[in-house]
C-alpha cells in the first residue's frame, strides 16, 4: 500500500467531513447484489470503523449477512480496498469506541454533543462495524506469527 493511501486513512478524530467520506460496496443481505453507498469512516486507536446515528441501516444488515466489503477512497487518493466488516454488538465493547467517535464528532463543529444520553442512545441503537483490510491491502500490516 502506498503512502497516499496510508495518509488518507490516518485521519484525526476531528477530521473534516470530506476527509472521512468514503464509499463502501457491500453485498445485499437478500439479493446478494453489490450495493455502493457513501458513508463516513472513523479512525480510532489505530482501527477503522463504520457507524452512524441510531437507527436501521441497510449497509449494516448487508455486512451482518456477508462481511465482505470494498472501501473506496475518493478524497486525496482514489483506491478500492477489499476488507471485512466485523460487527461489534456487545455494549461493553461498543462503549469506548462510541465515546471516542462522538468526541471526534463533537470537536468537528458540534456534529455530536457527547452527552451521556447521546452516548447511551448510540450504544443501544447505532451500528458499529470494524473495517479489517485484507492482508494484501492492510495499510499497516502486522507481522504474521506464522512467518
C-alpha positions in Angstrom: 0.0 0.0 0.0 1.4 3.4 -0.9 1.9 6.4 1.4 -1.0 8.4 -0.2 -3.5 5.6 0.9 -2.0 5.5 4.4 -2.3 9.2 4.7 -6.0 9.2 3.5 -6.8 6.5 6.2 -4.8 8.2 9.0 -7.5 10.8 9.7 -7.7 12.6 13.0 -10.7 12.2 15.3 -12.0 15.6 14.3 -11.2 15.3 10.6 -13.4 17.4 8.2 -16.4 15.6 6.6 -14.7 15.4 3.2 -11.6 13.7 4.7 -13.7 11.0 6.3 -16.1 10.4 3.4 -15.7 7.2 1.5 -17.9 4.8 -0.5 -18.4 1.2 0.5 -19.6 -1.6 -1.5 -21.5 -4.4 0.4 -23.5 -7.4 -0.9 -27.2 -7.2 -0.4 -28.5 -9.3 2.5 -31.4 -10.6 0.5 -30.3 -10.2 -3.1 -26.6 -10.7 -2.9 -26.3 -7.8 -5.4 -23.5 -5.3 -4.9 -24.6 -2.1 -3.2 -22.5 1.1 -3.1 -23.1 3.9 -0.7 -21.4 7.0 0.6 -20.6 7.0 4.3 -18.2 8.4 6.9 -15.4 6.3 8.4 -13.8 6.8 11.8 -10.1 6.1 12.7 -9.9 5.3 16.4 -6.9 3.9 18.2 -5.3 2.6 15.0 -8.5 0.8 13.9 -11.2 1.8 11.4 -14.9 1.8 12.0 -18.2 2.5 10.3 -21.1 3.8 12.4 -23.9 6.3 12.3 -26.7 7.8 14.2 -29.1 5.3 15.9 -31.4 3.5 13.5 -31.6 0.7 11.0 -29.1 0.7 8.1 -29.2 -1.5 5.0 -25.4 -1.5 4.8 -25.3 -2.9 8.4 -27.7 -5.7 7.6 -25.7 -6.5 4.5 -22.5 -6.8 6.4 -24.1 -8.9 9.1 -25.2 -11.3 6.4 -22.0 -11.2 4.3 -19.0 -9.4 5.9 -17.1 -8.7 2.6 -16.9 -5.1 1.6 -14.8 -2.8 -0.6 -13.7 0.5 0.8 -13.5 3.2 -2.0 -11.2 6.1 -1.1 -12.1 9.2 -3.1 -10.6 12.3 -1.4 -7.0 13.0 -2.0 -6.4 9.5 -3.4 -8.5 7.0 -5.3 -8.3 3.4 -4.2 -10.5 0.3 -3.9 -9.5 -1.7 -0.8 -11.0 -5.1 -0.1 -11.9 -5.6 3.5 -14.0 -7.5 6.0 -16.6 -5.8 8.2 -16.8 -7.1 11.8 -20.0 -6.0 13.6 -19.4 -5.0 17.2 -22.6 -5.7 19.2 -21.5 -6.1 22.8 -22.4 -2.8 24.6 -19.2 -3.0 26.7 -17.1 -3.3 23.6 -19.0 -0.5 21.8 -18.8 2.0 24.7 -15.1 3.1 24.4 -15.3 3.2 20.6 -18.6 5.2 20.5 -17.2 7.5 23.2 -14.2 8.4 21.0 -16.2 8.6 17.8 -18.7 11.1 19.5 -15.8 13.1 21.0 -14.4 13.5 17.5 -17.8 14.5 16.0 -18.2 17.0 18.9 -14.9 18.5 18.1 -15.9 18.7 14.5 -18.1 21.8 15.0 -20.7 20.2 17.1 -21.8 17.2 15.0 -22.5 15.5 18.3 -23.0 16.7 21.9 -21.2 13.9 23.6 -23.9 13.9 26.4 -24.4 10.8 28.5 -27.9 10.4 26.8 -26.4 10.6 23.3 -23.7 8.1 24.2 -26.2 5.6 25.6 -28.5 6.1 22.6 -25.6 5.4 20.2 -24.5 2.3 22.2 -28.1 1.0 22.2 -29.1 1.8 18.6 -26.2 2.6 16.3 -24.5 0.1 14.1 -20.8 -0.3 14.7 -18.5 -2.2 12.4 -14.8 -2.5 12.4 -13.1 -2.4 9.0 -10.4 -5.0 8.7 -8.5 -4.5 5.5 -7.4 -7.7 3.6 -3.8 -8.6 4.2 -2.8 -7.6 0.7 -4.1 -4.1 1.2 -3.7 -3.6 5.0 -2.3 -0.1 5.5 -0.1 -1.1 8.4 0.4 -4.8 8.2 1.4 -6.6 11.3 3.9 -9.4 11.3 2.3 -12.7 10.9 3.2 -15.0 13.8 3.4 -17.9 11.3 6.1 -16.0 9.2 
